[in-house]
Amino acid sequence: MHAQLQTHTAGSRLCFNGIGKTFPGVKALDGIRFTAYPGQVHALMGENGAGKSTLLKILGGAYLPSSGTLQIGEQTLTFKSAADSIASGVAVIHQELHLVPEMSVAENLFLGHLPSRFGVVNRGVLRQQALACLKGLADEIDPEEKLGRLSLGQRQLVEIAKALSRGAHVIAFDEPTSSLSAREIDRLMAIIARLRDEGKVVLYVSHRMEEVFRICDAVTVFKDGRYVRTFDDMSALTHDQLVTCMVGRDIQDIYDYRPREHGEVALKVQGLLGPGLREPVSFEVRKGEILGLFGLVGAGRTELFRLLSGLERATAGDLQLCGNTLQLRSPRDAIAAGVLLCPEDRKKEGIIPLSSVAENINISARGDHCAFGWLLREGWEKGNAAQQIQAMKVKTPSAAQKIMYLSGGNQQKAILGRWLSMPMKVLLLDEPTRGIDIGAKAEIYQIIHHLAAQGIAVIVVSSDLMEVMGICDRILVLCEGALRGEACRAEATESNLLQLALPRGPAN
């Protein structure tokens, strides 16, 4: 625990006193009670649907609670609007930032109270005030730049500066790093640490365990809209304890590893070279086997998948699929052969955001089910979508729902449903659970084991070492574009896998 947290300043603590929220037919929150203190970063964790975001919307004045009250310091409050929340010194930084892309940074910072003279905006004063807001937080940002031209990380800094300019002393972040680069995440972490050191109450909603242990001083766990427990000593809390508290079962039960017999070789890779690979790569994976590919950033894992899926052309080497030579000139060749890829960035490369769940599931297989080669069969379209939604346990109001509105885990399950609509021999999963809450991860793992049990060869790329060790039968380790070694499940340890993954550096 950080030194400044040894004593709490009661005057500005934030208390949730029996907060409940009911929507038609759904109790989203049920009697939430806990306290967050100044000079503290307090995480809120739980599976999708646990109630975290609903609580932040009540804090931000977007929702009126069905029961209970908020208390900031000695004041008991009920926010009826966002204006009430802001006036009480609260700021909620949502995933979808509440900024206007076509306006300048300065205009966004002071929207609603722009400095003016005789009814005309005073641009000089506006710029000076904006520079003062951005000082020490985002000095490189030009206040006159259009907001839409900034990176997402920079826009987030503008949102934070806007909150601080309004005197916020309670600041809540809702999944703030979901679309940020590693460098932007580091910068955000430093800013959050600064806010904590200044005595702010900071709430931090995230599903990313590594971030919670990195920056947070306490964590409160929700499950099914109810308070479960608060851990106020992060140094005494383990990853496994937190997961068990969130999902109600042991970490090994989440991975749900199931031993199975492996069949003949499904995919044989011999001397493969191409963009991103420094040395020829050779390996094989058998039917019913789950093969893990582990490595640090830049190791060549995704690059190898791009070669195996036809996204990149190999410069050397041979591929054999079930004993037959496989020529890949494009992704179409790989799909036709039954080598199917779930990409790392599902939002950009996996889904069609504005299309329905049904459209996203059916799009690759429908060509084999069209009448006369071009006329869609409505019966197959509806039936296949319904079948895959049920089989993959995709949580959606209907097959007609736009997939962009689904959670990351449900988007991933819909992509898997797409490939299950087609003949499959090898499934390539690139970071299959990145950005997914722990409950949805468990469901993805069950699907992977089910596919392997059907004789499909599954290759999983993951930067999560515990995930690779938890679900895979065998693990290959890549380092700087070369295959460094392998370990079977029984031999794999964090120590020996990391030792293989770390660059060796120049010889002495």
Secondary structure, DSSP 8 states (H G I E B T S, - for coil): --GGGSS--GGG-EEEEEEEEEETTEEEEEEEEEEE-TTEEEEEE-STTSSHHHHHHHHTTSS--SEEEEEETTEEE--SSHHHHHHTTEEEE-SS----TTSBHHHHHTTTS--EETTEE-HHHHHHHHHHHHTTT-TTS-TTSBGGGS-HHHHHHHHHHHHHHTT-SEEEEESTTTT--HHHHHHHHHHHHHHHHTT-EEEEE-S-HHHHHHH-SEEEEEETTEEEEEE--GGG--HHHHHHHHHSS-HHHHHT-------SEEEEEEEEE-TT-SS-EEEEEETT-EEEEE--TTSSHHHHHHHHTTSS--SEEEEEETTEE---SSHHHHHHHTEEEE-S-IIIII--TTSBHHHHHHTTTGGGS-BTTTB--HHHHHHHHHHHHHHHT---S-TTSBGGGS-HHHHHHHHHHHHHTS--SEEEEESTTTT--HHHHHHHHHHHHHHHHTT-EEEEE-S-HHHHHHH-SEEEEEETTEEEEEEETTT--HHHHHHHHS---S--
